[in-house]
């Protein structure tokens, strides 16, 4: 039987009432307009599938610029000009260089109030590229007492996170890292810092540090795709794919689905609906019982 190639919009309706981000085959982050499907790619240019995500809000109002007035705080890290190439190809990546003090070299998102609901779990994520022989650590930490409520140390080259976090390798030596945990009261903030051989306190050399970009703080226990902000919180709407019944639908049938674990594909009376969180690679409708 001959196969007929058709585009996605000939077979199904895709909706997302807002923009959304994805990575191109060249490994560059790009923001797509509303209702545009996001076919996502790995750092090696491998097709990952159609990216489906629930609604999410980036609570950080200054996601790609480092300004004290916008809520950022740095201790023994010196912000340089935002002129290095970021994962989206713009010259907006910020270089943070440690000073020569014997201390912790760290930064935090420290507005008057980072979140409003202290009962939820939150995920903090950002893009990073290390400068010099340093390692990376992130935490949810009390600004005044120094008590950690969650902490992660990252082995970027190995793709490992020691603690409740994730590492995703990207093109150009960049990584996207995350940490998940509680923010139980107003003084607990998302921190990130450079460390030396596992030590948080050390004498800086004045040249090592990191390049950072694309910060995100969101409710939930999994990092979703990056949502750029510039002065206010931004919400990305949920993705949904729906294929209405057609000649393919029989009196009885079942689905074979290839997708990430968080994707939900349901055979409804009126058609096939897909949503959730992850990459959808294929859906096959087969007549008869499973």
N, C-alpha and C positions, 0 to 999 in steps of 0.2 A: 504494500500500500504506500503510495507516495505521500510524503509529509509536506505540509504547507507552512512556511514560516510566517509568523505574525508578530507584530509588536505587542508590548504589554498592554497598551491602551486599547488594542483591538480585542483583547481577551478579558480584561478586567478593568475595574475602576480603582485608582489609587487616590487616597485623600490624606492630606495633612494640612490643616488650615493655618500653617505658618511656615517659615523657612526651616531649613535643617542642614546639618553639616555631614560631610562624608570625605573619604580619601580617594583621590583619583588613581588611575593606573601608574602615574608617575610618582605617587606617594605624597602628593600635595593636598593639604586640607582645603576644601572649598565649601561655600555656603550656597545652597540651592534654594530657589523660590518655593513658595507654597505649592503643594500638590505635585511637586516633582519627585519621582521615586529616586531613592538614593542607592545606587549600586556601588557597593563599598569594596575597597581593595586593601591588601596587605602591604607592608613595606617592601615586599619583593614584587609587587605588581600582580599578585595572584587575586583572582576574583573571589570575594567572600560571599557574595549573594546580595539580595535586596535587604537593606537595613530597615528593620521595624523597631520602633521604640514607643514607650508610653509617654505621656506628657511629663515634662520636667522643667524646672525653673532654676536658672543660675542666680543664686543669691548674692554673688559678688558683683558689685555694680561697676567695677573697673577691672575687667578681666584681662586686659592686655597692656595696661600702663600702670606704672608704680608711682603713686602719688600719696603723700601723707594725708593730704586733704581728702583723698578718696577712701581712706581707711587703712592704708598700708603702713606697716611698721618694720623697721630693720634695725638690728643690733650687730655691730661689728661687720656688717656687709655694706659695701659702698656701691650704690646704684650708678651705673654708667649710662651713656646715651642709648636710647632704644634705636639702634641702627644696624643690628645684626639680622640676618635672614631668618624669619620665623617659618614654622611649618606650612603657612599659607602662601609663602613666597614673598611676603612684604618685609620691609626692613623695620620690623617692630619688636623683635626679640630683645629682651632686656638682659644685660650682663650685670651680675652681682658679684663683686670681688671682695674677698675677705681682707680686713685690715691686719695689722701686725700685732694686735692685742692678744694676750693669753686669756681666752674667754670662749664662750659659745658664739658662733657666727651664724646667725639665723634671722628669719623674717616671719611675719605673720599678717594675716588679714585681720585687722583689729579696729573695726568700726565701733561706734558706741554700743551697738547691739547687732551681733552677727546673725542671729536667728531669733524667731519669736516663739517657736514651739520646742520646749526643752525635753519633751517626752519621745521625740523621734530619733531615729538613727540617721546620720548624715555621711555623705561621701564628698571628700575634698580631692580634686584632681588638678593636674597641670602638666604642661610640656616642659621638658628639661634636657639640657645638654651640658655635661660637666666640662669644666675648665681646669686642667691640672690633675694631679693625682689625689683626688678627693672622692669621698662617697657621699651618699644622700640619705637623709633621714626626714621623716614627717611625723607629726603628732597632733593630737588634740590636747592642748595644755592650758592649765590655769595661768593666766598672765601674771598673777601676783605671787602665787605659792610655788609655781613650777611643777605642780603635780600633773602627770600624764594620765589621760583617760583612755588613750589609744596611742600606739606608736608603731612605726614601720621603718625598718632599715632595708634599703634596696641594693641588690646586686644587678645593676643595669645590664651589663654585658651578658649575664647569665639569664636575664629575664625573671629573676626571683625577687620576691618580697617577703622579708622575715617579719610577719605580723599581718594584720587584717588589711592587706592592700593588693594592688595589681601592678604589673609592668607590661606595657605594650611597646615593642620596638617599631620605630618609624624610619622614614628615609632621612638621609643627611646627618646621621648620628643622633637624632632626636629620639626621646622616649616620652610616652605619656604614663604617668604614675598616679596612683590613687591610694587613699587611706579611708577606711570606713570605721565609724565609731560614734559614741555619744557626745553630745554637747549639752551636758545636764544643767548648766546655769550660765549666767551672762559672762562670767570671767573666762570661760573656756573658749579658746580660739584655735583655728587651724594654723599650725606652724610648719615651716620647712627649713632645713639647715644643711650645711656642709659639715662633714666629719672627717677626721684623719685617722686611718687605721682603726676605725671603730670608736675613737675617742671623741666625745662631744666638746670637750674643753681642751684647747691646744693653742700654741702660738702660730698665728697666721703668717703667711709669707708675702702678703700684699699683691699676689698675682693670680692665685688660684681662686676658684669659685664655681659659678654656673651661669648658664644662659637659661632664661625662663620665659614662658609665654602661655597664654590661654588658661587662666585660672578659673576653676569652677567649684562651687559649693552647692550641693543639692540634697534634698531629702531622699532617703532610700539607702539600700545597702549595696548598690552596684553603680559604677560610673556609667553615665550615658554619654553620648557624643557631645562634643564641645559646643556651647552656646555663647557666642560673643556678646559682650555688653559694653556699653559706653555711657555711663552715668546713671543707669537704672537697671533694675532686674529685668531679665528677659525670659519669657516662657516659650518653649518649643512644644507645639501641639503633638498629639499622638498620631502615629501612622496607622493606616488601615488599608488593606487590599480586599476587594470584593469582586468575585466572578459570578455574575447572575446565571441562572440556569439557561441551558441552550440545548441543541440537539445531542450533545454529549451525555446529558443526564438521563439515566434510565430509571426504571421503577425501583431498582435496588442497586446499591453500589457502595464503594468505600474508597478511602484516600490512602495513597502512599506519599509520605512527605519527607523531604530531606531538609533539615533546618537545625539551628542551634536549639538547645534545650528550652530556652525561654520563649520561643515562638509558639503561638497557639493557632492552629489551623482547624476550623470546624466546618463540617458539612451540614448546612442548614437546609430547611425546606426550600428556601429561595435561591440557594447557591452556596458558594464556598467563601468563607471569611477568614482572613489571616490578620493577626495583630500580635502584640506582646513585645518581647525584647530580645533581639538577636538578628541573625542573618537567615533569610529564607532562600533556599537554593532551588528547590523544585517541588511541584505538586502534581501528582498523577491521580486521575479518577479512573477507577477500575470497576466494571460492572460486576454485580454479584456480591455476596457476603464476603467479609474479610477472612 
